[in-house]
Amino acid sequence: MACDSCTIKNLIYQYAHHIDSGDLDAVANMFTHGKVVAVDEEGMGTDIVGTTAIAALYRSFTRIYEDTGTPHTLHMTSNVMVDVAPDTLTASARSYAMVFQALADFPLQPIIGVHYYDRFGQTEGGWHFTERRIDTRLAGNLSRHLLKASGRQG
């Protein structure tokens, strides 16, 4: 049986894989029991709850290219620190992500750096996200990644 923190880290990495694969429904489904907190430029958070709303959020700002069905990005998640509560029913994690993007006419470059603040719960079905707070710390050229201007999503 996998350790709790290992399973939680895998959820964090799976999120990045789904986005880079262009599978925004799979991203939303990771929050069946949770929410995404979108942080604006002033640091205020808006709760996005429900898989339909979360999928709509990601579709509203993520550019998916027809040639591959992906955003042509690579999320590099690092510095993952997991804290499992003593009762092993809840956990929290902090991590960084740097997103790189490249297209035929857009050279490989970092486009955004974020901090993720996550909360998890455990049920009979295993560990799951209960909250992901996305806080943008660095923003580069997002013109080929976002459908609308916003430096606060990752």
N, CA, C and O atoms as a GROMACS GRO file, in nm:
protein
  616
    1MET      N    1   0.084  -0.118   0.000
    1MET     CA    2   0.000   0.000   0.000
    1MET      C    3   0.089   0.125   0.000
    1MET      O    4   0.186   0.133   0.076
    2ALA      N    5   0.055   0.220  -0.085
    2ALA     CA    6   0.136   0.342  -0.096
    2ALA      C    7   0.121   0.429   0.027
    2ALA      O    8   0.017   0.430   0.092
    3CYS      N    9   0.226   0.501   0.058
    3CYS     CA   10   0.220   0.593   0.172
    3CYS      C   11   0.125   0.708   0.139
    3CYS      O   12   0.105   0.741   0.022
    4ASP      N   13   0.066   0.767   0.242
    4ASP     CA   14  -0.030   0.876   0.221
    4ASP      C   15   0.031   0.992   0.147
    4ASP      O   16  -0.027   1.042   0.051
    5SER      N   17   0.150   1.037   0.189
    5SER     CA   18   0.210   1.152   0.122
    5SER      C   19   0.248   1.120  -0.022
    5SER      O   20   0.243   1.209  -0.108
    6CYS      N   21   0.284   0.996  -0.051
    6CYS     CA   22   0.314   0.956  -0.189
    6CYS      C   23   0.189   0.963  -0.276
    6CYS      O   24   0.195   1.010  -0.390
    7THR      N   25   0.078   0.916  -0.224
    7THR     CA   26  -0.048   0.920  -0.298
    7THR      C   27  -0.091   1.063  -0.324
    7THR      O   28  -0.138   1.096  -0.433
    8ILE      N   29  -0.075   1.148  -0.224
    8ILE     CA   30  -0.110   1.289  -0.239
    8ILE      C   31  -0.020   1.356  -0.342
    8ILE      O   32  -0.068   1.433  -0.426
    9LYS      N   33   0.109   1.328  -0.339
    9LYS     CA   34   0.200   1.383  -0.440
    9LYS      C   35   0.158   1.339  -0.580
    9LYS      O   36   0.164   1.418  -0.674
   10ASN      N   37   0.116   1.216  -0.594
   10ASN     CA   38   0.071   1.167  -0.724
   10ASN      C   39  -0.051   1.245  -0.773
   10ASN      O   40  -0.062   1.272  -0.893
   11LEU      N   41  -0.142   1.282  -0.683
   11LEU     CA   42  -0.256   1.365  -0.723
   11LEU      C   43  -0.209   1.501  -0.774
   11LEU      O   44  -0.259   1.551  -0.875
   12ILE      N   45  -0.113   1.559  -0.706
   12ILE     CA   46  -0.060   1.688  -0.748
   12ILE      C   47   0.003   1.678  -0.887
   12ILE      O   48  -0.017   1.765  -0.972
   13TYR      N   49   0.078   1.574  -0.910
   13TYR     CA   50   0.142   1.555  -1.041
   13TYR      C   51   0.040   1.518  -1.149
   13TYR      O   52   0.056   1.557  -1.264
   14GLN      N   53  -0.065   1.445  -1.113
   14GLN     CA   54  -0.168   1.407  -1.209
   14GLN      C   55  -0.240   1.531  -1.262
   14GLN      O   56  -0.275   1.537  -1.380
   15TYR      N   57  -0.263   1.628  -1.176
   15TYR     CA   58  -0.325   1.754  -1.217
   15TYR      C   59  -0.245   1.815  -1.333
   15TYR      O   60  -0.303   1.852  -1.436
   16ALA      N   61  -0.114   1.826  -1.317
   16ALA     CA   62  -0.029   1.883  -1.422
   16ALA      C   63  -0.037   1.801  -1.550
   16ALA      O   64  -0.045   1.857  -1.659
   17HIS      N   65  -0.035   1.670  -1.536
   17HIS     CA   66  -0.044   1.582  -1.653
   17HIS      C   67  -0.174   1.606  -1.729
   17HIS      O   68  -0.173   1.615  -1.852
   18HIS      N   69  -0.285   1.616  -1.658
   18HIS     CA   70  -0.414   1.638  -1.725
   18HIS      C   71  -0.417   1.771  -1.800
   18HIS      O   72  -0.464   1.777  -1.913
   19ILE      N   73  -0.365   1.877  -1.738
   19ILE     CA   74  -0.364   2.006  -1.806
   19ILE      C   75  -0.276   1.999  -1.931
   19ILE      O   76  -0.319   2.041  -2.038
   20ASP      N   77  -0.155   1.947  -1.917
   20ASP     CA   78  -0.064   1.941  -2.030
   20ASP      C   79  -0.116   1.850  -2.141
   20ASP      O   80  -0.078   1.866  -2.257
   21SER      N   81  -0.201   1.755  -2.106
   21SER     CA   82  -0.263   1.666  -2.206
   21SER      C   83  -0.386   1.730  -2.269
   21SER      O   84  -0.443   1.676  -2.364
   22GLY      N   85  -0.428   1.844  -2.217
   22GLY     CA   86  -0.546   1.911  -2.270
   22GLY      C   87  -0.677   1.851  -2.221
   22GLY      O   88  -0.783   1.881  -2.275
   23ASP      N   89  -0.671   1.765  -2.119
   23ASP     CA   90  -0.791   1.698  -2.069
   23ASP      C   91  -0.849   1.779  -1.952
   23ASP      O   92  -0.831   1.744  -1.836
   24LEU      N   93  -0.920   1.886  -1.986
   24LEU     CA   94  -0.973   1.976  -1.886
   24LEU      C   95  -1.088   1.914  -1.807
   24LEU      O   96  -1.113   1.953  -1.693
   25ASP      N   97  -1.160   1.818  -1.867
   25ASP     CA   98  -1.263   1.746  -1.792
   25ASP      C   99  -1.199   1.662  -1.682
   25ASP      O  100  -1.253   1.655  -1.572
   26ALA      N  101  -1.086   1.600  -1.711
   26ALA     CA  102  -1.016   1.521  -1.608
   26ALA      C  103  -0.966   1.611  -1.496
   26ALA      O  104  -0.969   1.572  -1.379
   27VAL      N  105  -0.920   1.732  -1.531
   27VAL     CA  106  -0.880   1.828  -1.428
   27VAL      C  107  -0.998   1.855  -1.337
   27VAL      O  108  -0.987   1.846  -1.215
   28ALA      N  109  -1.112   1.889  -1.396
   28ALA     CA  110  -1.232   1.921  -1.317
   28ALA      C  111  -1.275   1.803  -1.232
   28ALA      O  112  -1.317   1.820  -1.118
   29ASN      N  113  -1.266   1.682  -1.287
   29ASN     CA  114  -1.309   1.563  -1.212
   29ASN      C  115  -1.222   1.536  -1.090
   29ASN      O  116  -1.264   1.463  -1.000
   30MET      N  117  -1.103   1.592  -1.086
   30MET     CA  118  -1.019   1.577  -0.968
   30MET      C  119  -1.077   1.653  -0.849
   30MET      O  120  -1.036   1.632  -0.735
   31PHE      N  121  -1.175   1.741  -0.876
   31PHE     CA  122  -1.234   1.823  -0.770
   31PHE      C  123  -1.380   1.786  -0.746
   31PHE      O  124  -1.461   1.871  -0.706
   32THR      N  125  -1.414   1.662  -0.770
   32THR     CA  126  -1.551   1.615  -0.743
   32THR      C  127  -1.590   1.642  -0.599
   32THR      O  128  -1.706   1.670  -0.570
   33HIS      N  129  -1.494   1.632  -0.508
   33HIS     CA  130  -1.518   1.655  -0.365
   33HIS      C  131  -1.452   1.785  -0.319
   33HIS      O  132  -1.424   1.801  -0.200
   34GLY      N  133  -1.428   1.876  -0.411
   34GLY     CA  134  -1.353   1.995  -0.371
   34GLY      C  135  -1.382   2.116  -0.456
   34GLY      O  136  -1.481   2.122  -0.529
   35LYS      N  137  -1.293   2.213  -0.443
   35LYS     CA  138  -1.308   2.340  -0.513
   35LYS      C  139  -1.172   2.393  -0.555
   35LYS      O  140  -1.068   2.351  -0.504
   36VAL      N  141  -1.174   2.487  -0.649
   36VAL     CA  142  -1.056   2.561  -0.690
   36VAL      C  143  -1.078   2.704  -0.642
   36VAL      O  144  -1.186   2.761  -0.660
   37VAL      N  145  -0.975   2.762  -0.582
   37VAL     CA  146  -0.982   2.901  -0.539
   37VAL      C  147  -0.895   2.981  -0.636
   37VAL      O  148  -0.772   2.967  -0.636
   38ALA      N  149  -0.959   3.063  -0.716
   38ALA     CA  150  -0.888   3.148  -0.812
   38ALA      C  151  -0.853   3.279  -0.743
   38ALA      O  152  -0.942   3.349  -0.695
   39VAL      N  153  -0.725   3.311  -0.738
   39VAL     CA  154  -0.677   3.431  -0.670
   39VAL      C  155  -0.655   3.541  -0.773
   39VAL      O  156  -0.589   3.519  -0.875
   40ASP      N  157  -0.712   3.659  -0.746
   40ASP     CA  158  -0.697   3.770  -0.840
   40ASP      C  159  -0.573   3.854  -0.807
   40ASP      O  160  -0.497   3.821  -0.716
   41GLU      N  161  -0.554   3.962  -0.883
   41GLU     CA  162  -0.436   4.046  -0.868
   41GLU      C  163  -0.424   4.108  -0.729
   41GLU      O  164  -0.313   4.139  -0.684
   42GLU      N  165  -0.536   4.126  -0.660
   42GLU     CA  166  -0.534   4.184  -0.526
   42GLU      C  167  -0.519   4.077  -0.417
   42GLU      O  168  -0.517   4.110  -0.298
   43GLY      N  169  -0.507   3.952  -0.457
   43GLY     CA  170  -0.492   3.844  -0.360
   43GLY      C  171  -0.624   3.791  -0.305
   43GLY      O  172  -0.625   3.711  -0.212
   44MET      N  173  -0.734   3.836  -0.361
   44MET     CA  174  -0.866   3.790  -0.317
   44MET      C  175  -0.901   3.660  -0.390
   44MET      O  176  -0.873   3.645  -0.509
   45GLY      N  177  -0.961   3.567  -0.318
   45GLY     CA  178  -0.994   3.438  -0.376
   45GLY      C  179  -1.142   3.425  -0.408
   45GLY      O  180  -1.228   3.473  -0.334
   46THR      N  181  -1.170   3.359  -0.520
   46THR     CA  182  -1.306   3.325  -0.559
   46THR      C  183  -1.316   3.174  -0.565
   46THR      O  184  -1.238   3.109  -0.635
   47ASP      N  185  -1.413   3.117  -0.491
   47ASP     CA  186  -1.432   2.972  -0.490
   47ASP      C  187  -1.507   2.927  -0.614
   47ASP      O  188  -1.614   2.979  -0.646
   48ILE      N  189  -1.449   2.831  -0.685
   48ILE     CA  190  -1.515   2.768  -0.799
   48ILE      C  191  -1.546   2.626  -0.754
   48ILE      O  192  -1.456   2.547  -0.728
   49VAL      N  193  -1.675   2.593  -0.746
   49VAL     CA  194  -1.719   2.467  -0.689
   49VAL      C  195  -1.798   2.388  -0.793
   49VAL      O  196  -1.879   2.445  -0.867
   50GLY      N  197  -1.776   2.259  -0.798
   50GLY     CA  198  -1.848   2.170  -0.889
   50GLY      C  199  -1.770   2.146  -1.016
   50GLY      O  200  -1.708   2.237  -1.070
   51THR      N  201  -1.774   2.023  -1.064
   51THR     CA  202  -1.694   1.988  -1.181
   51THR      C  203  -1.735   2.066  -1.305
   51THR      O  204  -1.650   2.100  -1.387
   52THR      N  205  -1.864   2.095  -1.321
   52THR     CA  206  -1.908   2.172  -1.438
   52THR      C  207  -1.850   2.313  -1.435
   52THR      O  208  -1.801   2.362  -1.536
   53ALA      N  209  -1.856   2.378  -1.319
   53ALA     CA  210  -1.802   2.514  -1.306
   53ALA      C  211  -1.650   2.516  -1.321
   53ALA      O  212  -1.595   2.607  -1.381
   54ILE      N  213  -1.584   2.415  -1.266
   54ILE     CA  214  -1.438   2.410  -1.275
   54ILE      C  215  -1.394   2.384  -1.418
   54ILE      O  216  -1.300   2.448  -1.466
   55ALA      N  217  -1.461   2.293  -1.488
   55ALA     CA  218  -1.428   2.269  -1.629
   55ALA      C  219  -1.451   2.395  -1.711
   55ALA      O  220  -1.371   2.428  -1.798
   56ALA      N  221  -1.560   2.467  -1.683
   56ALA     CA  222  -1.589   2.592  -1.755
   56ALA      C  223  -1.481   2.696  -1.727
   56ALA      O  224  -1.440   2.769  -1.818
   57LEU      N  225  -1.435   2.704  -1.603
   57LEU     CA  226  -1.327   2.797  -1.568
   57LEU      C  227  -1.203   2.769  -1.653
   57LEU      O  228  -1.148   2.860  -1.715
   58TYR      N  229  -1.159   2.644  -1.654
   58TYR     CA  230  -1.038   2.610  -1.729
   58TYR      C  231  -1.057   2.630  -1.880
   58TYR      O  232  -0.965   2.673  -1.948
   59ARG      N  233  -1.176   2.598  -1.931
   59ARG     CA  234  -1.202   2.620  -2.074
   59ARG      C  235  -1.205   2.768  -2.108
   59ARG      O  236  -1.175   2.807  -2.221
   60SER      N  237  -1.242   2.853  -2.011
   60SER     CA  238  -1.253   2.996  -2.037
   60SER      C  239  -1.118   3.064  -2.054
   60SER      O  240  -1.111   3.172  -2.113
   61PHE      N  241  -1.011   3.004  -2.002
   61PHE     CA  242  -0.882   3.072  -2.015
   61PHE      C  243  -0.771   2.986  -2.076
   61PHE      O  244  -0.666   3.041  -2.110
   62THR      N  245  -0.788   2.855  -2.092
   62THR     CA  246  -0.681   2.771  -2.146
   62THR      C  247  -0.697   2.754  -2.296
   62THR      O  248  -0.798   2.701  -2.343
   63ARG      N  249  -0.598   2.797  -2.370
   63ARG     CA  250  -0.600   2.781  -2.516
   63ARG      C  251  -0.556   2.637  -2.549
   63ARG      O  252  -0.447   2.594  -2.511
   64ILE      N  253  -0.642   2.565  -2.619
   64ILE     CA  254  -0.611   2.429  -2.663
   64ILE      C  255  -0.590   2.435  -2.814
   64ILE      O  256  -0.674   2.485  -2.888
   65TYR      N  257  -0.477   2.383  -2.859
   65TYR     CA  258  -0.442   2.388  -3.001
   65TYR      C  259  -0.492   2.263  -3.074
   65TYR      O  260  -0.479   2.152  -3.024
   66GLU      N  261  -0.548   2.284  -3.192
   66GLU     CA  262  -0.608   2.175  -3.269
   66GLU      C  263  -0.507   2.070  -3.313
   66GLU      O  264  -0.542   1.952  -3.324
   67ASP      N  265  -0.382   2.109  -3.339
   67ASP     CA  266  -0.285   2.014  -3.392
   67ASP      C  267  -0.258   1.898  -3.295
   67ASP      O  268  -0.232   1.786  -3.339
   68THR      N  269  -0.262   1.925  -3.165
   68THR     CA  270  -0.235   1.820  -3.067
   68THR      C  271  -0.347   1.801  -2.965
   68THR      O  272  -0.348   1.702  -2.891
   69GLY      N  273  -0.442   1.895  -2.960
   69GLY     CA  274  -0.546   1.890  -2.859
   69GLY      C  275  -0.492   1.924  -2.720
   69GLY      O  276  -0.552   1.889  -2.618
   70THR      N  277  -0.378   1.991  -2.717
   70THR     CA  278  -0.313   2.029  -2.591
   70THR      C  279  -0.282   2.178  -2.592
   70THR      O  280  -0.292   2.244  -2.696
   71PRO      N  281  -0.244   2.232  -2.476
   71PRO     CA  282  -0.202   2.373  -2.473
   71PRO      C  283  -0.054   2.394  -2.508
   71PRO      O  284  -0.004   2.505  -2.497
   72HIS      N  285   0.015   2.287  -2.548
   72HIS     CA  286   0.158   2.295  -2.579
   72HIS      C  287   0.237   2.344  -2.458
   72HIS      O  288   0.331   2.423  -2.471
   73THR      N  289   0.199   2.297  -2.339
   73THR     CA  290   0.266   2.338  -2.216
   73THR      C  291   0.326   2.218  -2.146
   73THR      O  292   0.294   2.103  -2.174
   74LEU      N  293   0.414   2.249  -2.054
   74LEU     CA  294   0.471   2.149  -1.964
   74LEU      C  295   0.479   2.212  -1.826
   74LEU      O  296   0.557   2.304  -1.802
   75HIS      N  297   0.396   2.161  -1.735
   75HIS     CA  298   0.396   2.207  -1.596
   75HIS      C  299   0.502   2.129  -1.520
   75HIS      O  300   0.496   2.006  -1.511
   76MET      N  301   0.599   2.199  -1.466
   76MET     CA  302   0.702   2.137  -1.383
   76MET      C  303   0.669   2.167  -1.238
   76MET      O  304   0.688   2.280  -1.193
   77THR      N  305   0.620   2.068  -1.165
   77THR     CA  306   0.580   2.085  -1.026
   77THR      C  307   0.696   2.043  -0.937
   77THR      O  308   0.756   1.938  -0.957
   78SER      N  309   0.725   2.127  -0.838
   78SER     CA  310   0.839   2.098  -0.750
   78SER      C  311   0.812   2.146  -0.608
   78SER      O  312   0.707   2.203  -0.579
   79ASN      N  313   0.910   2.122  -0.522
   79ASN     CA  314   0.906   2.168  -0.383
   79ASN      C  315   0.776   2.125  -0.316
   79ASN      O  316   0.716   2.203  -0.241
   80VAL      N  317   0.732   2.002  -0.342
   80VAL     CA  318   0.607   1.953  -0.284
   80VAL      C  319   0.632   1.915  -0.138
   80VAL      O  320   0.716   1.831  -0.106
   81MET      N  321   0.556   1.980  -0.052
   81MET     CA  322   0.564   1.952   0.092
   81MET      C  323   0.425   1.910   0.139
   81MET      O  324   0.330   1.988   0.128
   82VAL      N  325   0.413   1.788   0.190
   82VAL     CA  326   0.284   1.732   0.231
   82VAL      C  327   0.282   1.717   0.382
   82VAL      O  328   0.378   1.669   0.442
   83ASP      N  329   0.172   1.759   0.442
   83ASP     CA  330   0.150   1.741   0.585
   83ASP      C  331   0.021   1.663   0.604
   83ASP      O  332  -0.087   1.714   0.575
   84VAL      N  333   0.032   1.539   0.650
   84VAL     CA  334  -0.084   1.456   0.677
   84VAL      C  335  -0.122   1.473   0.823
   84VAL      O  336  -0.038   1.463   0.912
   85ALA      N  337  -0.251   1.499   0.848
   85ALA     CA  338  -0.299   1.516   0.986
   85ALA      C  339  -0.281   1.386   1.062
   85ALA      O  340  -0.282   1.278   1.003
   86PRO      N  341  -0.266   1.395   1.195
   86PRO     CA  342  -0.247   1.274   1.276
   86PRO      C  343  -0.359   1.170   1.260
   86PRO      O  344  -0.334   1.050   1.272
   87ASP      N  345  -0.481   1.217   1.234
   87ASP     CA  346  -0.592   1.122   1.216
   87ASP      C  347  -0.591   1.057   1.078
   87ASP      O  348  -0.672   0.968   1.052
   88THR      N  349  -0.501   1.099   0.990
   88THR     CA  350  -0.485   1.053   0.851
   88THR      C  351  -0.612   1.066   0.767
   88THR      O  352  -0.629   0.994   0.669
   89LEU      N  353  -0.701   1.158   0.805
   89LEU     CA  354  -0.823   1.181   0.727
   89LEU      C  355  -0.814   1.308   0.644
   89LEU      O  356  -0.891   1.326   0.549
   90THR      N  357  -0.722   1.396   0.679
   90THR     CA  358  -0.702   1.520   0.604
   90THR      C  359  -0.553   1.545   0.588
   90THR      O  360  -0.470   1.489   0.659
   91ALA      N  361  -0.522   1.630   0.492
   91ALA     CA  362  -0.383   1.665   0.466
   91ALA      C  363  -0.379   1.800   0.395
   91ALA      O  364  -0.479   1.847   0.341
   92SER      N  365  -0.262   1.860   0.396
   92SER     CA  366  -0.240   1.982   0.320
   92SER      C  367  -0.107   1.969   0.248
   92SER      O  368  -0.022   1.888   0.286
   93ALA      N  369  -0.090   2.049   0.144
   93ALA     CA  370   0.036   2.047   0.069
   93ALA      C  371   0.062   2.185   0.011
   93ALA      O  372  -0.030   2.263  -0.014
   94ARG      N  373   0.189   2.213  -0.008
   94ARG     CA  374   0.233   2.334  -0.076
   94ARG      C  375   0.329   2.290  -0.185
   94ARG      O  376   0.408   2.198  -0.167
   95SER      N  377   0.322   2.358  -0.299
   95SER     CA  378   0.415   2.326  -0.407
   95SER      C  379   0.428   2.445  -0.500
   95SER      O  380   0.350   2.541  -0.493
   96TYR      N  381   0.528   2.437  -0.586
   96TYR     CA  382   0.550   2.536  -0.690
   96TYR      C  383   0.522   2.469  -0.824
   96TYR      O  384   0.534   2.348  -0.838
   97ALA      N  385   0.486   2.551  -0.921
   97ALA     CA  386   0.481   2.502  -1.059
   97ALA      C  387   0.534   2.611  -1.150
   97ALA      O  388   0.498   2.728  -1.138
   98MET      N  389   0.619   2.571  -1.241
   98MET     CA  390   0.666   2.659  -1.347
   98MET      C  391   0.614   2.598  -1.476
   98MET      O  392   0.633   2.480  -1.503
   99VAL      N  393   0.547   2.681  -1.555
   99VAL     CA  394   0.487   2.632  -1.679
   99VAL      C  395   0.571   2.682  -1.796
   99VAL      O  396   0.600   2.801  -1.808
  100PHE      N  397   0.610   2.589  -1.880
  100PHE     CA  398   0.685   2.619  -2.002
  100PHE      C  399   0.593   2.597  -2.120
  100PHE      O  400   0.502   2.514  -2.116
  101GLN      N  401   0.617   2.673  -2.227
  101GLN     CA  402   0.538   2.657  -2.348
  101GLN      C  403   0.628   2.677  -2.469
  101GLN      O  404   0.722   2.756  -2.466
  102ALA      N  405   0.595   2.603  -2.576
  102ALA     CA  406   0.665   2.618  -2.703
  102ALA      C  407   0.570   2.583  -2.817
  102ALA      O  408   0.490   2.491  -2.807
  103LEU      N  409   0.582   2.660  -2.924
  103LEU     CA  410   0.508   2.635  -3.048
  103LEU      C  411   0.605   2.660  -3.162
  103LEU      O  412   0.715   2.711  -3.140
  104ALA      N  413   0.567   2.625  -3.282
  104ALA     CA  414   0.657   2.643  -3.396
  104ALA      C  415   0.705   2.788  -3.408
  104ALA      O  416   0.821   2.812  -3.443
  105ASP      N  417   0.617   2.884  -3.378
  105ASP     CA  418   0.654   3.025  -3.389
  105ASP      C  419   0.665   3.094  -3.253
  105ASP      O  420   0.657   3.216  -3.244
  106PHE      N  421   0.684   3.014  -3.148
  106PHE     CA  422   0.693   3.067  -3.010
  106PHE      C  423   0.799   2.983  -2.940
  106PHE      O  424   0.770   2.871  -2.898
  107PRO      N  425   0.922   3.035  -2.926
  107PRO     CA  426   1.030   2.954  -2.870
  107PRO      C  427   1.002   2.910  -2.726
  107PRO      O  428   0.932   2.977  -2.651
  108LEU      N  429   1.060   2.797  -2.691
  108LEU     CA  430   1.045   2.743  -2.557
  108LEU      C  431   1.081   2.848  -2.452
  108LEU      O  432   1.188   2.908  -2.457
  109GLN      N  433   0.987   2.868  -2.357
  109GLN     CA  434   1.011   2.967  -2.254
  109GLN      C  435   0.920   2.944  -2.135
  109GLN      O  436   0.812   2.888  -2.149
  110PRO      N  437   0.964   2.988  -2.015
  110PRO     CA  438   0.874   2.984  -1.900
  110PRO      C  439   0.770   3.094  -1.918
  110PRO      O  440   0.802   3.206  -1.955
  111ILE      N  441   0.642   3.059  -1.892
  111ILE     CA  442   0.536   3.159  -1.912
  111ILE      C  443   0.467   3.199  -1.782
  111ILE      O  444   0.407   3.307  -1.774
  112ILE      N  445   0.474   3.114  -1.679
  112ILE     CA  446   0.409   3.148  -1.553
  112ILE      C  447   0.465   3.062  -1.440
  112ILE      O  448   0.498   2.945  -1.460
  113GLY      N  449   0.474   3.122  -1.324
  113GLY     CA  450   0.516   3.050  -1.204
  113GLY      C  451   0.410   3.068  -1.096
  113GLY      O  452   0.368   3.180  -1.068
  114VAL      N  453   0.368   2.958  -1.036
  114VAL     CA  454   0.261   2.965  -0.937
  114VAL      C  455   0.298   2.890  -0.810
  114VAL      O  456   0.386   2.803  -0.810
  115HIS      N  457   0.231   2.925  -0.702
  115HIS     CA  458   0.233   2.848  -0.578
  115HIS      C  459   0.097   2.782  -0.569
  115HIS      O  460  -0.006   2.847  -0.591
  116TYR      N  461   0.095   2.654  -0.536
  116TYR     CA  462  -0.029   2.583  -0.510
  116TYR      C  463  -0.038   2.559  -0.359
  116TYR      O  464   0.060   2.518  -0.296
  117TYR      N  465  -0.154   2.586  -0.304
  117TYR     CA  466  -0.184   2.555  -0.164
  117TYR      C  467  -0.303   2.460  -0.168
  117TYR      O  468  -0.414   2.501  -0.202
  118ASP      N  469  -0.280   2.335  -0.133
  118ASP     CA  470  -0.381   2.231  -0.149
  118ASP      C  471  -0.427   2.175  -0.015
  118ASP      O  472  -0.354   2.174   0.084
  119ARG      N  473  -0.552   2.129  -0.016
  119ARG     CA  474  -0.608   2.055   0.097
  119ARG      C  475  -0.667   1.926   0.040
  119ARG      O  476  -0.718   1.922  -0.072
  120PHE      N  477  -0.659   1.820   0.120
  120PHE     CA  478  -0.704   1.688   0.077
  120PHE      C  479  -0.788   1.624   0.186
  120PHE      O  480  -0.774   1.654   0.305
  121GLY      N  481  -0.875   1.535   0.143
  121GLY     CA  482  -0.953   1.454   0.235
  121GLY      C  483  -0.940   1.309   0.194
  121GLY      O  484  -0.903   1.277   0.081
  122GLN      N  485  -0.970   1.223   0.287
  122GLN     CA  486  -0.964   1.080   0.258
  122GLN      C  487  -1.098   1.016   0.294
  122GLN      O  488  -1.152   1.037   0.403
  123THR      N  489  -1.150   0.939   0.200
  123THR     CA  490  -1.271   0.861   0.222
  123THR      C  491  -1.239   0.717   0.187
  123THR      O  492  -1.124   0.682   0.163
  124GLU      N  493  -1.340   0.633   0.185
  124GLU     CA  494  -1.317   0.492   0.148
  124GLU      C  495  -1.258   0.480   0.008
  124GLU      O  496  -1.189   0.383  -0.022
  125GLY      N  497  -1.285   0.579  -0.077
  125GLY     CA  498  -1.230   0.577  -0.213
  125GLY      C  499  -1.087   0.624  -0.222
  125GLY      O  500  -1.027   0.619  -0.330
  126GLY      N  501  -1.030   0.670  -0.112
  126GLY     CA  502  -0.892   0.716  -0.111
  126GLY      C  503  -0.882   0.866  -0.098
  126GLY      O  504  -0.980   0.934  -0.068
  127TRP      N  505  -0.762   0.918  -0.121
  127TRP     CA  506  -0.736   1.060  -0.110
  127TRP      C  507  -0.793   1.136  -0.228
  127TRP      O  508  -0.798   1.084  -0.340
  128HIS      N  509  -0.837   1.260  -0.203
  128HIS     CA  510  -0.889   1.347  -0.309
  128HIS      C  511  -0.867   1.493  -0.269
  128HIS      O  512  -0.855   1.525  -0.151
  129PHE      N  513  -0.863   1.579  -0.370
  129PHE     CA  514  -0.854   1.723  -0.345
  129PHE      C  515  -0.982   1.770  -0.276
  129PHE      O  516  -1.092   1.728  -0.312
  130THR      N  517  -0.968   1.858  -0.178
  130THR     CA  518  -1.083   1.932  -0.126
  130THR      C  519  -1.070   2.080  -0.160
  130THR      O  520  -1.168   2.153  -0.162
  131GLU      N  521  -0.946   2.124  -0.188
  131GLU     CA  522  -0.924   2.263  -0.226
  131GLU      C  523  -0.788   2.278  -0.293
  131GLU      O  524  -0.689   2.219  -0.251
  132ARG      N  525  -0.786   2.358  -0.399
  132ARG     CA  526  -0.660   2.402  -0.460
  132ARG      C  527  -0.666   2.552  -0.474
  132ARG      O  528  -0.751   2.606  -0.546
  133ARG      N  529  -0.575   2.620  -0.406
  133ARG     CA  530  -0.561   2.765  -0.416
  133ARG      C  531  -0.443   2.791  -0.509
  133ARG      O  532  -0.333   2.741  -0.486
  134ILE      N  533  -0.467   2.868  -0.614
  134ILE     CA  534  -0.365   2.895  -0.715
  134ILE      C  535  -0.324   3.041  -0.702
  134ILE      O  536  -0.405   3.132  -0.723
  135ASP      N  537  -0.198   3.063  -0.667
  135ASP     CA  538  -0.147   3.198  -0.645
  135ASP      C  539  -0.032   3.223  -0.742
  135ASP      O  540   0.076   3.167  -0.727
  136THR      N  541  -0.057   3.306  -0.842
  136THR     CA  542   0.046   3.338  -0.941
  136THR      C  543   0.150   3.430  -0.880
  136THR      O  544   0.117   3.533  -0.821
  137ARG      N  545   0.276   3.390  -0.894
  137ARG     CA  546   0.387   3.470  -0.842
  137ARG      C  547   0.470   3.534  -0.953
  137ARG      O  548   0.524   3.643  -0.935
  138LEU      N  549   0.480   3.468  -1.067
  138LEU     CA  550   0.558   3.518  -1.179
  138LEU      C  551   0.475   3.502  -1.306
  138LEU      O  552   0.412   3.398  -1.326
  139ALA      N  553   0.474   3.603  -1.391
  139ALA     CA  554   0.402   3.592  -1.517
  139ALA      C  555   0.490   3.644  -1.630
  139ALA      O  556   0.545   3.754  -1.624
  140GLY      N  557   0.501   3.561  -1.732
  140GLY     CA  558   0.576   3.598  -1.852
  140GLY      C  559   0.479   3.621  -1.966
  140GLY      O  560   0.371   3.677  -1.948
  141ASN      N  561   0.518   3.577  -2.084
  141ASN     CA  562   0.436   3.595  -2.203
  141ASN      C  563   0.327   3.487  -2.207
  141ASN      O  564   0.352   3.374  -2.248
  142LEU      N  565   0.208   3.524  -2.164
  142LEU     CA  566   0.094   3.431  -2.160
  142LEU      C  567   0.004   3.443  -2.283
  142LEU      O  568  -0.103   3.383  -2.287
  143SER      N  569   0.048   3.519  -2.383
  143SER     CA  570  -0.037   3.547  -2.499
  143SER      C  571  -0.073   3.423  -2.579
  143SER      O  572  -0.177   3.421  -2.646
  144ARG      N  573   0.009   3.319  -2.573
  144ARG     CA  574  -0.020   3.198  -2.650
  144ARG      C  575  -0.082   3.090  -2.564
  144ARG      O  576  -0.113   2.981  -2.614
  145HIS      N  577  -0.099   3.116  -2.435
  145HIS     CA  578  -0.156   3.018  -2.343
  145HIS      C  579  -0.298   3.053  -2.301
  145HIS      O  580  -0.384   2.965  -2.293
  146LEU      N  581  -0.323   3.180  -2.274
  146LEU     CA  582  -0.454   3.220  -2.222
  146LEU      C  583  -0.545   3.270  -2.333
  146LEU      O  584  -0.500   3.336  -2.427
  147LEU      N  585  -0.672   3.238  -2.320
  147LEU     CA  586  -0.772   3.288  -2.414
  147LEU      C  587  -0.813   3.430  -2.383
  147LEU      O  588  -0.857   3.504  -2.472
  148LYS      N  589  -0.798   3.470  -2.256
  148LYS     CA  590  -0.828   3.608  -2.216
  148LYS      C  591  -0.721   3.654  -2.120
  148LYS      O  592  -0.656   3.572  -2.054
  149ALA      N  593  -0.703   3.782  -2.111
  149ALA     CA  594  -0.597   3.838  -2.029
  149ALA      C  595  -0.621   3.806  -1.882
  149ALA      O  596  -0.726   3.838  -1.826
  150SER      N  597  -0.524   3.741  -1.821
  150SER     CA  598  -0.525   3.715  -1.679
  150SER      C  599  -0.391   3.658  -1.643
  150SER      O  600  -0.344   3.563  -1.706
  151GLY      N  601  -0.328   3.715  -1.542
  151GLY     CA  602  -0.201   3.661  -1.497
  151GLY      C  603  -0.215   3.581  -1.370
  151GLY      O  604  -0.116   3.555  -1.303
  152ARG      N  605  -0.337   3.540  -1.336
  152ARG     CA  606  -0.357   3.482  -1.204
  152ARG      C  607  -0.401   3.336  -1.207
  152ARG      O  608  -0.452   3.286  -1.107
  153GLN      N  609  -0.383   3.266  -1.316
  153GLN     CA  610  -0.422   3.123  -1.322
  153GLN      C  611  -0.302   3.041  -1.365
  153GLN      O  612  -0.212   3.092  -1.433
  154GLY      N  613  -0.299   2.912  -1.325
  154GLY     CA  614  -0.189   2.826  -1.365
  154GLY      C  615  -0.227   2.685  -1.382
  154GLY      O  616  -0.143   2.602  -1.416
   0.00000   0.00000   0.00000
